[in-house]
């Protein structure tokens, strides 16, 4: 399963990864929930790492581009006493760099989409699994960190709505877990 998810990660196929996770959950949920936890943790960790690597690569390209621009500006300066040239003033007023936007779109955006889809799939798979509540909690925190770090307002709204729906379903249908009290099994709600 880990090899399958690595292949999905390399090719950027979030849909297939989600389908594979659903199938694997159906196979392992009752027999080996720890195996499901290992697979989910691996997928989330690898998706986060790929996203961080893509961001670092885009940042490195941006820095190389800026240093080349600065070198070109300093080579064309005729008055060494002037503290700022017209070109540097003009460049300092520009907020967006179209090359940077294009680099981020081509390098980072596919990994951001995959990571977001991974978080959504993991939360959906774990929403009713009481044995892996701690993993659901860490995935929810990771998704919240994702929204904060990448300033994703739309995804934040969707995440809040998804978490609200999951909590409402738990309260409404009351997923129960067996708890051994010494006198037999007692069914108690998990919240």
Secondary structure, 3 states (H helix, E strand, C coil): CHHHHHHHHHHCCHHHHHHHHHHHHHHHCCCCHHHHHHHHHHHHHHHHHHHHHHHHHHHHHHHHHHHHHHHHHHHCCCCCCCCCCHHHHHHHHCCCCHHHHHHHHHHHHHHHHHHHHHHHHHHHHHCCCHHHHHHHHHHHHHHHHHHHHCCCHHHHHHHHHHHHHHHHHHHHHCCEEEEECCCCEEEEECC
